[in-house]
Amino acid sequence: MHMATEISRLPSTEELPRLAHPTIADGRELWQMARESKTLDLNSPYAYTLWCRDFAATSVVAHGTGGPCGFIIGYARPSRPDTLFVWQVAVARSHRGQGLARRMLGELATGRRYVEATVTPGNEPSTRLFESFARERDTALTRSPIFTEDHFPTPHEPEVLFRIGPLA
């Protein structure tokens, strides 16, 4: 059993997943969720476990009654510490369409001035998430090219930088 630092617990008539910063013990589940998504670039199990150790403060895992059901891994940009860069977002199929990704993102963005992420042109769920997040906060979302197919050693869609903010 592992102990996680709980971020929030919102009361409701239905039990909402509990949001917490990840611990090393969550690395395995994050990797499995990323693999099962079939859409995320899958990193090694080691990378997810290391992320849970070194970037726990800028990452979140959602725990439902059956275990982890979502996560966001991110980091504060070294050259812009007021900016949270979102590396990956995953929500288990059983919890999609319930606003969990937006709720996790809201928790991580607290105290930040900006949120950034790169999104491929074909990734409609991420595009909708970041657009709705900016709209809810009545702030700008700017898009700019950042990585082309030529930047990658294997076939890969281009990545577009989404920058949201300033946040209140």
BELBELNOR-V691652 format. One record per run of one state. SS is the DSSP state (h for helix, s for strand, l for the rest). FROM is the first residue (numbers start at 1). LEN is the number of residues. Records with the same first field share a line. If there is no record, write none. Layout:
SS=FROM-LEN ; FROM-LEN
This chain:
l=1-5 ; 9-9 ; 21-3 ; 38-7 ; 55-1 ; 59-1 ; 65-2 ; 78-2 ; 92-1 ; 96-4 ; 110-4 ; 121-3 ; 137-4 ; 148-1 ; 152-7 ; 166-3
s=6-3 ; 18-3 ; 60-5 ; 67-11 ; 80-12 ; 114-7 ; 141-7 ; 159-7
h=24-14 ; 45-10 ; 56-3 ; 93-3 ; 100-10 ; 124-13 ; 149-3
